[in-house]
Amino acid sequence: MARLSLRQLRHRASLAKWSKVDWSKQNCELVDEMGLSRERIRQIRQQVGAPKPTPGHPRMHKSAQALQWAKENLEKLKGLSRAELERKYGLSRWQGSAVSQFLKPFLRNGRRKHRWDLMNFRLPNQDLERIWRLPYNMVGPHRVLKQLQRPTWYFRQGRGYMHFTGRGEREAYRRAVKAEERNAARHFAQA
């Protein structure tokens, strides 16, 4: 009986190790599992004599898996926005396209971020931004875009104080601010 060299023994051990791999998977899936490069997976596949991966875009398989996962977990996913779906469950954008098409009727529209319809535009822009937690200088452009009324109360340019025209205006302004704060608090409590 001929003795095998160390190199031949290593080769046989390597073939035995790689023959246990599920070669029906795409190369990109094996790359993710094993941490090797695509080229190395291709070389090993050829060396072992495993069949080539099925034709088709490699991402389609992962997308199909993500879609199957979404169908199985539909109850947990209802009412989330796309951003929450990505943040909580780690679905990337390319997976999200098929998944979001399936989940579209069940997802909350994450684009409608600010409740403009609930805001009292009689108040100054700065107050609305503070109360509704909006970024600086966001209410003014929205007011112009939608051709909304000018605020009833406003800050004097260059003076740094509110301008009130008549008696009781200051108190009316304070009541409006308090009402807006309660309105925003109710909205944020429901969200």
N, CA and C atoms as a LAMMPS dump frame, in Angstrom:
ITEM: TIMESTEP
0
ITEM: NUMBER OF ATOMS
573
ITEM: BOX BOUNDS ff ff ff
-5.0000000000000000e+02 5.0000000000000000e+02
-5.0000000000000000e+02 5.0000000000000000e+02
-5.0000000000000000e+02 5.0000000000000000e+02
ITEM: ATOMS id mol type element x y z
1 1 1 N 0.836 -1.173 0
2 1 2 C 0 0 0
3 1 3 C 0.881 1.236 0
4 2 1 N 0.617 2.157 -0.898
5 2 2 C 1.446 3.35 -1.039
6 2 3 C 1.08 4.347 0.036
7 3 1 N 2.069 4.951 0.596
8 3 2 C 1.852 5.957 1.63
9 3 3 C 1.56 7.301 0.967
10 4 1 N 0.613 8.037 1.559
11 4 2 C 0.244 9.335 1.026
12 4 3 C 1.133 10.413 1.617
13 5 1 N 1.451 11.373 0.793
14 5 2 C 2.26 12.488 1.286
15 5 3 C 1.385 13.42 2.126
16 6 1 N 2.045 14.274 2.852
17 6 2 C 1.334 15.232 3.7
18 6 3 C 0.444 16.137 2.842
19 7 1 N 0.925 16.483 1.697
20 7 2 C 0.141 17.333 0.787
21 7 3 C -1.122 16.619 0.328
22 8 1 N -1.018 15.351 -0.013
23 8 2 C -2.174 14.574 -0.455
24 8 3 C -3.184 14.405 0.682
25 9 1 N -2.688 14.2 1.892
26 9 2 C -3.58 14.069 3.046
27 9 3 C -4.353 15.358 3.284
28 10 1 N -3.647 16.475 3.184
29 10 2 C -4.316 17.774 3.351
30 10 3 C -5.374 17.99 2.274
31 11 1 N -5.047 17.59 1.046
32 11 2 C -5.985 17.753 -0.062
33 11 3 C -7.256 16.93 0.181
34 12 1 N -7.074 15.68 0.631
35 12 2 C -8.235 14.826 0.916
36 12 3 C -9.074 15.405 2.059
37 13 1 N -8.411 15.903 3.087
38 13 2 C -9.139 16.49 4.221
39 13 3 C -9.911 17.726 3.767
40 14 1 N -9.293 18.511 2.904
41 14 2 C -9.957 19.707 2.387
42 14 3 C -11.177 19.323 1.555
43 15 1 N -11.031 18.291 0.702
44 15 2 C -12.162 17.849 -0.11
45 15 3 C -13.296 17.323 0.773
46 16 1 N -12.953 16.608 1.822
47 16 2 C -13.981 16.083 2.727
48 16 3 C -14.703 17.231 3.43
49 17 1 N -13.945 18.24 3.822
50 17 2 C -14.538 19.404 4.5
51 17 3 C -15.499 20.137 3.558
52 18 1 N -15.064 20.384 2.314
53 18 2 C -15.863 21.174 1.388
54 18 3 C -17.012 20.385 0.775
55 19 1 N -16.946 19.055 0.855
56 19 2 C -18.056 18.272 0.304
57 19 3 C -19.302 18.375 1.188
58 20 1 N -19.142 18.801 2.432
59 20 2 C -20.277 18.957 3.356
60 20 3 C -21.031 20.266 3.157
61 21 1 N -20.501 21.163 2.337
62 21 2 C -21.127 22.464 2.093
63 21 3 C -22.335 22.283 1.181
64 22 1 N -23.368 23.066 1.418
65 22 2 C -24.567 23.035 0.574
66 22 3 C -24.282 23.843 -0.7
67 23 1 N -23.872 23.162 -1.755
68 23 2 C -23.468 23.827 -2.992
69 23 3 C -24.657 24.251 -3.847
70 24 1 N -25.884 24.005 -3.38
71 24 2 C -27.043 24.491 -4.118
72 24 3 C -27.242 25.991 -3.901
73 25 1 N -26.565 26.538 -2.897
74 25 2 C -26.669 27.972 -2.612
75 25 3 C -25.846 28.781 -3.604
76 26 1 N -26.186 30.048 -3.713
77 26 2 C -25.433 30.98 -4.553
78 26 3 C -24.081 31.272 -3.906
79 27 1 N -23.113 31.687 -4.727
80 27 2 C -21.79 32.024 -4.206
81 27 3 C -21.856 33.15 -3.174
82 28 1 N -22.714 34.15 -3.421
83 28 2 C -22.784 35.275 -2.488
84 28 3 C -23.316 34.832 -1.125
85 29 1 N -24.197 33.829 -1.105
86 29 2 C -24.692 33.314 0.175
87 29 3 C -23.588 32.581 0.919
88 30 1 N -22.788 31.822 0.183
89 30 2 C -21.666 31.113 0.799
90 30 3 C -20.603 32.09 1.294
91 31 1 N -20.434 33.185 0.562
92 31 2 C -19.493 34.225 0.999
93 31 3 C -19.914 34.765 2.357
94 32 1 N -21.215 35.054 2.513
95 32 2 C -21.719 35.577 3.78
96 32 3 C -21.547 34.577 4.914
97 33 1 N -21.775 33.293 4.625
98 33 2 C -21.686 32.267 5.662
99 33 3 C -20.251 31.977 6.075
100 34 1 N -19.351 31.904 5.093
101 34 2 C -17.991 31.44 5.375
102 34 3 C -16.963 32.542 5.544
103 35 1 N -17.284 33.727 5.095
104 35 2 C -16.334 34.825 5.227
105 35 3 C -15.198 34.777 4.226
106 36 1 N -15.384 34.078 3.134
107 36 2 C -14.375 34.009 2.079
108 36 3 C -14.789 34.915 0.927
109 37 1 N -13.859 35.132 0.009
110 37 2 C -14.189 35.964 -1.146
111 37 3 C -14.974 35.149 -2.167
112 38 1 N -15.655 35.846 -3.071
113 38 2 C -16.411 35.163 -4.123
114 38 3 C -15.495 34.33 -5.012
115 39 1 N -14.334 34.884 -5.289
116 39 2 C -13.391 34.175 -6.161
117 39 3 C -12.924 32.874 -5.502
118 40 1 N -12.676 32.925 -4.192
119 40 2 C -12.226 31.715 -3.488
120 40 3 C -13.34 30.662 -3.47
121 41 1 N -14.581 31.101 -3.272
122 41 2 C -15.709 30.173 -3.3
123 41 3 C -15.832 29.552 -4.691
124 42 1 N -15.645 30.352 -5.743
125 42 2 C -15.714 29.835 -7.11
126 42 3 C -14.629 28.786 -7.346
127 43 1 N -13.404 29.055 -6.847
128 43 2 C -12.291 28.115 -7.008
129 43 3 C -12.569 26.799 -6.28
130 44 1 N -13.081 26.899 -5.059
131 44 2 C -13.365 25.684 -4.285
132 44 3 C -14.475 24.888 -4.946
133 45 1 N -15.492 25.584 -5.423
134 45 2 C -16.605 24.92 -6.123
135 45 3 C -16.066 24.127 -7.318
136 46 1 N -15.15 24.723 -8.059
137 46 2 C -14.56 24.068 -9.226
138 46 3 C -13.668 22.903 -8.793
139 47 1 N -12.902 23.08 -7.739
140 47 2 C -11.979 22.062 -7.239
141 47 3 C -12.742 20.83 -6.733
142 48 1 N -13.831 21.044 -6.051
143 48 2 C -14.616 19.945 -5.496
144 48 3 C -15.454 19.276 -6.576
145 49 1 N -15.715 20.007 -7.658
146 49 2 C -16.541 19.462 -8.73
147 49 3 C -18.023 19.682 -8.47
148 50 1 N -18.334 20.678 -7.637
149 50 2 C -19.727 20.99 -7.338
150 50 3 C -20.351 21.708 -8.532
151 51 1 N -21.661 21.568 -8.713
152 51 2 C -22.303 22.238 -9.848
153 51 3 C -22.25 23.757 -9.709
154 52 1 N -22.278 24.418 -10.839
155 52 2 C -22.291 25.884 -10.82
156 52 3 C -23.596 26.367 -10.204
157 53 1 N -23.587 27.579 -9.631
158 53 2 C -24.832 28.079 -9.03
159 53 3 C -25.893 28.293 -10.1
160 54 1 N -27.148 28.168 -9.698
161 54 2 C -28.235 28.351 -10.652
162 54 3 C -28.203 29.765 -11.193
163 55 1 N -28.531 29.93 -12.486
164 55 2 C -28.484 31.28 -13.054
165 55 3 C -29.541 32.167 -12.415
166 56 1 N -29.295 33.452 -12.469
167 56 2 C -30.21 34.423 -11.877
168 56 3 C -29.396 35.383 -11.03
169 57 1 N -29.981 36.477 -10.76
170 57 2 C -29.281 37.479 -9.959
171 57 3 C -29.095 36.934 -8.549
172 58 1 N -27.882 37.007 -7.995
173 58 2 C -27.639 36.416 -6.679
174 58 3 C -28.488 37.022 -5.565
175 59 1 N -28.873 38.264 -5.711
176 59 2 C -29.663 38.906 -4.668
177 59 3 C -31.117 38.425 -4.656
178 60 1 N -31.549 37.821 -5.762
179 60 2 C -32.936 37.375 -5.831
180 60 3 C -33.23 36.321 -4.778
181 61 1 N -32.261 35.467 -4.483
182 61 2 C -32.477 34.423 -3.49
183 61 3 C -32.654 35.019 -2.095
184 62 1 N -31.825 35.986 -1.761
185 62 2 C -31.953 36.628 -0.454
186 62 3 C -33.255 37.414 -0.373
187 63 1 N -33.617 38.038 -1.467
188 63 2 C -34.865 38.791 -1.497
189 63 3 C -36.051 37.854 -1.291
190 64 1 N -35.995 36.683 -1.913
191 64 2 C -37.073 35.699 -1.74
192 64 3 C -37.125 35.222 -0.289
193 65 1 N -35.962 35.039 0.331
194 65 2 C -35.927 34.636 1.739
195 65 3 C -36.523 35.723 2.621
196 66 1 N -36.177 36.976 2.336
197 66 2 C -36.709 38.085 3.127
198 66 3 C -38.22 38.19 2.957
199 67 1 N -38.707 37.944 1.767
200 67 2 C -40.142 37.984 1.52
201 67 3 C -40.859 36.863 2.275
202 68 1 N -40.27 35.694 2.27
203 68 2 C -40.847 34.578 3.021
204 68 3 C -40.874 34.901 4.516
205 69 1 N -39.793 35.494 5.014
206 69 2 C -39.725 35.887 6.43
207 69 3 C -40.813 36.911 6.741
208 70 1 N -41.032 37.871 5.838
209 70 2 C -42.052 38.897 6.06
210 70 3 C -43.441 38.27 6.113
211 71 1 N -43.699 37.282 5.273
212 71 2 C -45.004 36.612 5.29
213 71 3 C -45.217 35.881 6.61
214 72 1 N -44.17 35.263 7.113
215 72 2 C -44.279 34.521 8.372
216 72 3 C -44.444 35.448 9.573
217 73 1 N -43.885 36.654 9.515
218 73 2 C -43.904 37.578 10.651
219 73 3 C -44.807 38.783 10.416
220 74 1 N -45.828 38.611 9.624
221 74 2 C -46.68 39.726 9.228
222 74 3 C -47.314 40.432 10.423
223 75 1 N -47.737 39.691 11.419
224 75 2 C -48.413 40.303 12.575
225 75 3 C -47.488 41.26 13.324
226 76 1 N -46.2 40.914 13.426
227 76 2 C -45.242 41.791 14.115
228 76 3 C -44.922 43.038 13.305
229 77 1 N -45.021 42.941 11.992
230 77 2 C -44.594 44.024 11.115
231 77 3 C -45.692 45.036 10.811
232 78 1 N -46.946 44.683 11.074
233 78 2 C -48.053 45.594 10.768
234 78 3 C -47.903 46.887 11.557
235 79 1 N -48.121 48.009 10.88
236 79 2 C -48.096 49.31 11.535
237 79 3 C -46.721 49.958 11.633
238 80 1 N -45.662 49.278 11.216
239 80 2 C -44.329 49.882 11.235
240 80 3 C -44.128 50.73 9.988
241 81 1 N -43.185 51.648 10.059
242 81 2 C -42.794 52.381 8.861
243 81 3 C -41.62 51.647 8.211
244 82 1 N -41.255 52.043 6.998
245 82 2 C -40.116 51.393 6.331
246 82 3 C -38.826 51.604 7.108
247 83 1 N -38.656 52.793 7.653
248 83 2 C -37.439 53.078 8.424
249 83 3 C -37.373 52.186 9.66
250 84 1 N -38.494 52.003 10.334
251 84 2 C -38.513 51.122 11.507
252 84 3 C -38.251 49.678 11.107
253 85 1 N -38.753 49.275 9.963
254 85 2 C -38.528 47.93 9.459
255 85 3 C -37.035 47.691 9.243
256 86 1 N -36.362 48.663 8.661
257 86 2 C -34.92 48.539 8.437
258 86 3 C -34.149 48.579 9.746
259 87 1 N -34.545 49.489 10.642
260 87 2 C -33.82 49.654 11.895
261 87 3 C -34.015 48.453 12.826
262 88 1 N -35.239 47.982 12.994
263 88 2 C -35.515 46.898 13.939
264 88 3 C -35.083 45.533 13.43
265 89 1 N -35.29 45.285 12.136
266 89 2 C -35.073 43.939 11.618
267 89 3 C -33.917 43.841 10.629
268 90 1 N -33.236 44.948 10.367
269 90 2 C -32.033 44.923 9.548
270 90 3 C -32.249 44.581 8.092
271 91 1 N -33.424 44.846 7.573
272 91 2 C -33.655 44.594 6.151
273 91 3 C -33.03 45.713 5.345
274 92 1 N -32.132 45.352 4.441
275 92 2 C -31.466 46.377 3.651
276 92 3 C -32.365 46.853 2.527
277 93 1 N -31.933 47.883 1.816
278 93 2 C -32.769 48.513 0.787
279 93 3 C -33.15 47.538 -0.327
280 94 1 N -32.192 46.73 -0.815
281 94 2 C -32.526 45.844 -1.931
282 94 3 C -33.48 44.749 -1.489
283 95 1 N -33.405 44.31 -0.237
284 95 2 C -34.382 43.34 0.252
285 95 3 C -35.721 44.04 0.449
286 96 1 N -35.634 45.288 0.89
287 96 2 C -36.835 46.029 1.217
288 96 3 C -37.751 46.273 0.042
289 97 1 N -37.214 46.256 -1.181
290 97 2 C -38.077 46.55 -2.325
291 97 3 C -39.17 45.496 -2.475
292 98 1 N -38.801 44.234 -2.463
293 98 2 C -39.807 43.173 -2.59
294 98 3 C -40.652 43.091 -1.325
295 99 1 N -40.004 43.213 -0.194
296 99 2 C -40.715 43.116 1.077
297 99 3 C -41.684 44.281 1.232
298 100 1 N -41.233 45.483 0.9
299 100 2 C -42.116 46.637 1.085
300 100 3 C -43.287 46.612 0.115
301 101 1 N -43.105 46.05 -1.076
302 101 2 C -44.233 45.912 -1.99
303 101 3 C -45.29 44.985 -1.403
304 102 1 N -44.818 43.916 -0.762
305 102 2 C -45.744 42.99 -0.118
306 102 3 C -46.403 43.637 1.102
307 103 1 N -45.601 44.375 1.887
308 103 2 C -46.092 44.937 3.141
309 103 3 C -46.76 46.301 2.994
310 104 1 N -46.733 46.878 1.797
311 104 2 C -47.22 48.242 1.598
312 104 3 C -48.596 48.505 2.211
313 105 1 N -49.566 47.611 2.045
314 105 2 C -50.871 47.887 2.668
315 105 3 C -50.846 47.842 4.19
316 106 1 N -49.833 47.178 4.752
317 106 2 C -49.779 46.998 6.199
318 106 3 C -48.853 47.988 6.896
319 107 1 N -47.954 48.641 6.137
320 107 2 C -46.984 49.559 6.732
321 107 3 C -47.577 50.943 6.926
322 108 1 N -47.073 51.635 7.939
323 108 2 C -47.458 53.023 8.164
324 108 3 C -46.627 53.882 7.224
325 109 1 N -47.219 54.909 6.699
326 109 2 C -46.505 55.788 5.782
327 109 3 C -45.511 56.614 6.584
328 110 1 N -44.244 56.266 6.49
329 110 2 C -43.217 56.956 7.249
330 110 3 C -42.861 58.317 6.686
331 111 1 N -43.301 58.626 5.462
332 111 2 C -42.966 59.907 4.858
333 111 3 C -43.737 61.054 5.49
334 112 1 N -44.945 60.78 5.946
335 112 2 C -45.728 61.845 6.558
336 112 3 C -45.245 62.009 7.984
337 113 1 N -44.171 62.745 8.091
338 113 2 C -43.461 62.842 9.348
339 113 3 C -44.041 63.939 10.236
340 114 1 N -44.433 65.028 9.656
341 114 2 C -44.897 66.176 10.424
342 114 3 C -46.389 66.373 10.204
343 115 1 N -47.11 66.592 11.261
344 115 2 C -48.561 66.747 11.188
345 115 3 C -48.905 68.213 10.982
346 116 1 N -48.706 68.69 9.772
347 116 2 C -48.989 70.087 9.451
348 116 3 C -50.466 70.412 9.669
349 117 1 N -51.32 69.43 9.441
350 117 2 C -52.753 69.675 9.55
351 117 3 C -53.202 69.945 10.988
352 118 1 N -52.391 69.571 11.968
353 118 2 C -52.743 69.794 13.37
354 118 3 C -52.203 71.11 13.917
355 119 1 N -51.362 71.787 13.16
356 119 2 C -50.667 72.976 13.67
357 119 3 C -51.511 74.242 13.537
358 120 1 N -51.348 75.126 14.504
359 120 2 C -52.01 76.43 14.515
360 120 3 C -51.06 77.442 13.883
361 121 1 N -51.283 77.771 12.627
362 121 2 C -50.367 78.652 11.915
363 121 3 C -50.566 80.127 12.254
364 122 1 N -51.392 80.412 13.261
365 122 2 C -51.466 81.779 13.767
366 122 3 C -50.228 82.074 14.625
367 123 1 N -49.575 81.004 15.126
368 123 2 C -48.383 81.165 15.965
369 123 3 C -47.148 81.409 15.099
370 124 1 N -46.131 82.048 15.677
371 124 2 C -44.883 82.277 14.929
372 124 3 C -44.176 80.967 14.583
373 125 1 N -43.352 81.019 13.544
374 125 2 C -42.623 79.84 13.075
375 125 3 C -41.765 79.227 14.179
376 126 1 N -41.062 80.073 14.951
377 126 2 C -40.176 79.575 15.991
378 126 3 C -40.942 78.78 17.038
379 127 1 N -42.119 79.243 17.4
380 127 2 C -42.925 78.529 18.39
381 127 3 C -43.378 77.172 17.852
382 128 1 N -43.83 77.141 16.609
383 128 2 C -44.268 75.869 16.027
384 128 3 C -43.11 74.873 15.927
385 129 1 N -41.932 75.359 15.553
386 129 2 C -40.761 74.478 15.466
387 129 3 C -40.397 73.916 16.832
388 130 1 N -40.465 74.757 17.874
389 130 2 C -40.136 74.295 19.219
390 130 3 C -41.181 73.309 19.725
391 131 1 N -42.453 73.647 19.604
392 131 2 C -43.531 72.823 20.151
393 131 3 C -43.634 71.48 19.434
394 132 1 N -43.509 71.491 18.111
395 132 2 C -43.677 70.265 17.325
396 132 3 C -42.366 69.553 17.05
397 133 1 N -41.275 70.02 17.671
398 133 2 C -39.943 69.375 17.554
399 133 3 C -39.483 69.275 16.1
400 134 1 N -39.634 70.367 15.391
401 134 2 C -39.222 70.418 13.991
402 134 3 C -37.833 71.027 13.876
403 135 1 N -37.098 70.704 12.826
404 135 2 C -35.803 71.341 12.609
405 135 3 C -35.946 72.849 12.397
406 136 1 N -34.891 73.56 12.681
407 136 2 C -34.873 75.009 12.53
408 136 3 C -35.187 75.394 11.089
409 137 1 N -35.984 76.425 10.934
410 137 2 C -36.328 77.015 9.638
411 137 3 C -37.069 76.033 8.726
412 138 1 N -38.004 75.284 9.284
413 138 2 C -38.786 74.369 8.473
414 138 3 C -40.219 74.867 8.282
415 139 1 N -40.76 75.562 9.257
416 139 2 C -42.149 76.009 9.18
417 139 3 C -42.303 77.128 8.159
418 140 1 N -41.359 78.065 8.127
419 140 2 C -41.443 79.195 7.203
420 140 3 C -41.56 78.772 5.75
421 141 1 N -40.644 77.898 5.257
422 141 2 C -40.773 77.442 3.87
423 141 3 C -42.075 76.682 3.608
424 142 1 N -42.548 75.918 4.61
425 142 2 C -43.821 75.208 4.425
426 142 3 C -44.978 76.209 4.323
427 143 1 N -44.91 77.242 5.133
428 143 2 C -45.951 78.276 5.119
429 143 3 C -46.005 78.951 3.742
430 144 1 N -44.838 79.247 3.173
431 144 2 C -44.769 79.898 1.858
432 144 3 C -45.245 78.939 0.767
433 145 1 N -44.774 77.686 0.83
434 145 2 C -45.13 76.692 -0.178
435 145 3 C -46.64 76.465 -0.24
436 146 1 N -47.277 76.39 0.905
437 146 2 C -48.724 76.136 0.964
438 146 3 C -49.549 77.418 0.964
439 147 1 N -48.876 78.556 0.852
440 147 2 C -49.527 79.871 0.816
441 147 3 C -50.461 80.059 2.022
442 148 1 N -49.923 79.755 3.186
443 148 2 C -50.683 79.898 4.425
444 148 3 C -50.577 81.324 4.947
445 149 1 N -51.467 81.666 5.855
446 149 2 C -51.516 83.021 6.422
447 149 3 C -50.235 83.363 7.167
448 150 1 N -49.976 84.645 7.28
449 150 2 C -48.875 85.112 8.123
450 150 3 C -49.278 84.903 9.569
451 151 1 N -48.316 84.736 10.466
452 151 2 C -48.681 84.543 11.87
453 151 3 C -49.35 85.795 12.451
454 152 1 N -50.304 85.57 13.329
455 152 2 C -50.978 86.677 14.003
456 152 3 C -49.993 87.402 14.912
457 153 1 N -49.193 86.636 15.622
458 153 2 C -48.168 87.197 16.506
459 153 3 C -46.82 86.897 15.879
460 154 1 N -45.915 87.837 15.953
461 154 2 C -44.609 87.639 15.329
462 154 3 C -43.545 88.407 16.105
463 155 1 N -42.309 87.996 15.874
464 155 2 C -41.176 88.666 16.497
465 155 3 C -40.791 89.869 15.651
466 156 1 N -40.482 90.974 16.31
467 156 2 C -40.02 92.173 15.596
468 156 3 C -38.624 91.9 15.063
469 157 1 N -38.429 92.166 13.782
470 157 2 C -37.122 91.947 13.173
471 157 3 C -36.074 92.826 13.837
472 158 1 N -34.973 92.224 14.22
473 158 2 C -33.862 92.975 14.794
474 158 3 C -34.067 93.432 16.226
475 159 1 N -35.266 93.246 16.765
476 159 2 C -35.529 93.706 18.129
477 159 3 C -35.471 92.562 19.132
478 160 1 N -35.823 91.357 18.704
479 160 2 C -35.752 90.204 19.586
480 160 3 C -36.901 90.087 20.563
481 161 1 N -38.021 90.729 20.307
482 161 2 C -39.174 90.581 21.199
483 161 3 C -40.445 90.485 20.378
484 162 1 N -41.494 89.995 21.02
485 162 2 C -42.781 89.834 20.35
486 162 3 C -43.46 91.184 20.203
487 163 1 N -44.183 91.343 19.125
488 163 2 C -44.929 92.573 18.873
489 163 3 C -46.413 92.286 19.086
490 164 1 N -47.019 92.98 20.039
491 164 2 C -48.449 92.836 20.301
492 164 3 C -49.12 94.157 19.957
493 165 1 N -50.246 94.077 19.247
494 165 2 C -50.882 95.294 18.751
495 165 3 C -51.921 95.879 19.701
496 166 1 N -52.608 95.078 20.451
497 166 2 C -53.679 95.636 21.291
498 166 3 C -53.727 95.001 22.655
499 167 1 N -54.737 95.444 23.413
500 167 2 C -54.929 94.91 24.762
501 167 3 C -55.318 93.438 24.691
502 168 1 N -54.812 92.667 25.593
503 168 2 C -55.162 91.253 25.675
504 168 3 C -54.457 90.375 24.652
505 169 1 N -53.657 90.97 23.784
506 169 2 C -52.961 90.183 22.761
507 169 3 C -51.928 89.25 23.39
508 170 1 N -51.217 89.739 24.383
509 170 2 C -50.194 88.929 25.039
510 170 3 C -50.846 87.691 25.672
511 171 1 N -51.976 87.896 26.364
512 171 2 C -52.671 86.782 27.014
513 171 3 C -53.252 85.813 25.974
514 172 1 N -53.78 86.322 24.876
515 172 2 C -54.301 85.469 23.807
516 172 3 C -53.171 84.633 23.197
517 173 1 N -52.012 85.261 23.046
518 173 2 C -50.843 84.549 22.52
519 173 3 C -50.449 83.413 23.468
520 174 1 N -50.392 83.702 24.752
521 174 2 C -50.004 82.674 25.735
522 174 3 C -51.008 81.519 25.747
523 175 1 N -52.295 81.822 25.672
524 175 2 C -53.304 80.765 25.627
525 175 3 C -53.134 79.899 24.376
526 176 1 N -52.863 80.545 23.248
527 176 2 C -52.67 79.799 21.995
528 176 3 C -51.45 78.884 22.078
529 177 1 N -50.375 79.372 22.701
530 177 2 C -49.167 78.554 22.854
531 177 3 C -49.458 77.357 23.749
532 178 1 N -50.147 77.581 24.868
533 178 2 C -50.476 76.481 25.791
534 178 3 C -51.374 75.445 25.096
535 179 1 N -52.36 75.914 24.332
536 179 2 C -53.25 74.996 23.616
537 179 3 C -52.459 74.179 22.59
538 180 1 N -51.516 74.828 21.918
539 180 2 C -50.699 74.125 20.917
540 180 3 C -49.794 73.089 21.59
541 181 1 N -49.254 73.417 22.74
542 181 2 C -48.413 72.468 23.475
543 181 3 C -49.221 71.242 23.904
544 182 1 N -50.453 71.457 24.36
545 182 2 C -51.31 70.322 24.736
546 182 3 C -51.639 69.467 23.511
547 183 1 N -51.932 70.122 22.392
548 183 2 C -52.242 69.425 21.144
549 183 3 C -51.061 68.561 20.703
550 184 1 N -49.864 69.125 20.742
551 184 2 C -48.652 68.386 20.344
552 184 3 C -48.386 67.235 21.314
553 185 1 N -48.58 67.471 22.603
554 185 2 C -48.35 66.422 23.602
555 185 3 C -49.299 65.25 23.361
556 186 1 N -50.556 65.528 23.034
557 186 2 C -51.514 64.461 22.723
558 186 3 C -51.055 63.66 21.496
559 187 1 N -50.596 64.411 20.492
560 187 2 C -50.147 63.744 19.259
561 187 3 C -48.942 62.833 19.529
562 188 1 N -47.952 63.348 20.274
563 188 2 C -46.755 62.56 20.548
564 188 3 C -47.053 61.367 21.453
565 189 1 N -48.069 61.494 22.326
566 189 2 C -48.446 60.38 23.188
567 189 3 C -49.065 59.244 22.374
568 190 1 N -49.773 59.582 21.307
569 190 2 C -50.408 58.563 20.463
570 190 3 C -49.416 57.903 19.513
571 191 1 N -48.373 58.644 19.129
572 191 2 C -47.408 58.121 18.135
573 191 3 C -46.531 57.036 18.689
